Amino acid sequence: MGSSGARTSRRQRQAGKSIHSGPLTVLDFPPEITIEIFQHFVPAYPARPEHLGDGSPLILTRVCRQWRNIALDTPGLWRAIQVRFPAAAHERNVHSIHIPPPEAVHKWLARSHPLPISVGFRCADTGGLPLWLVERTLAPLLDEMERWEYAELVLPSRLLPCHLAPGKVHHMPVLVDLRLESVARAREERAILSTIDAPGIQSLHLRLGIRGSYTNLLSTRSFSQLSRLKLVEVRPDQVREILERTLPKSWSVTSASRPSRAGGMSTLALDANAIRFDLIHFLGGLALPALKNVAISRSLLMAQPHYHPINTHGAGSSFDTFAATIRRCCTGGEALASFTLFNCGPFGIGDGRLSFRYECQRVFQEVATIELLDGDYEGPPGLGS
């Protein structure tokens, strides 16, 4: 820290002399202005640059020695990182991609101390890469779990990091947003998942496979803090278990027929392409008085036993039943702020985009915003991803 302060003082004195000696160049700027410029070069937090991708602060360190010293001494430039492994078969040649060495990831995050960080790790399939390489690259990120504020992990089925050993509780005091996807097999899931205690968490996105252990991932007090929850390919009974864990201490389930209640949850998104269940029956078992945003995948809606394209239009249709169930059992009669039908795909002529939009607008007349999205759902309108 002493040498860093000395370098800063020397740069400030040199900049002060330059101001009075003639025209300025970018190298004559005071460090505070240079740092401000650097902050606009990297993606706005919590967006994550890749190690050598666009917006990487490493680019700034390769211009000159002065810029390198300033960049290395600015923790805010290093508080976000994305590590991405090749996804497609043609990308699996190690020599055609850049995977940062574990030591480089460790140094990157060390420069960000003591700030909270945003981390991303995507490796859905190891392909031809050795598993030890994936594990070693992930390890520096897991070592900094206490500083995670935003995190997105996409893990391959074969990955069994010892950091996530069963029975261990990870205390993550600043975690706000967690997205975890894994295609772990049933025999692996207990070795991958453990309990996270995150008292400030607000948003949770999980895709753990059909047999994934959703209910043990967060502590009870962490579940109770959620305002945004997305569960992909989850069994209905697991959803009920999770919602029961979000109950306030003053409320208890006294009957098996009593609805599961989550008092603070404002956003609910359901996407279950690999699981079929009665959506009306499921929603009828929920009590979400604070719910403001509902999102349903088109495939899930069309697969419902109560839904049929011939019986979509007009009062009393199955779509009316769906809307009435949401109003009665999920919102206590209060109007939703938004309803979204997502993963609609590129509708063509005759595929029903206009019909879907008309029906959404008809049965949800009181809803302020109605959206039909071709792709995935990333949150309520205006919230961003």
Buried (B, 14 or more C-beta within 10 A) or exposed (E): EEEEEEBBEEBEEEBEEBEEEEEEEEBBBBBEEBBEEBBEBBBEBBBBBBBEBEBBBBBBBEEEEBBBBBBBBBBBBBBBBBBBBBBEEEEBEBEEEEBBEBEBBBBBBEBBEEBBBBBBBBBBBBBEBEEEBBBBBBBBBBBBBEBBBBBBBBBBBBBBBEBBEEEEEBEBEBBBBBBBBBBBEEEBBBBBBBBBBBBEBBBBBBBBBEBBBBBBBBBBBBBBBBBBBBBBBBBBEBBBBBBBBBBEEEEEEEEEEEBBBBBBBBBBBBBBEEBEBEBBEBBBBBBBBBBBBBBBBBBBBEBBEBBEEEEBEEEEBBBBBBBEBBBEBBBEEEEBBBBBBBBBEEBEEEEBBEBBBEBBEBBBEEBEBBBBBEEBBBBBEEEEE
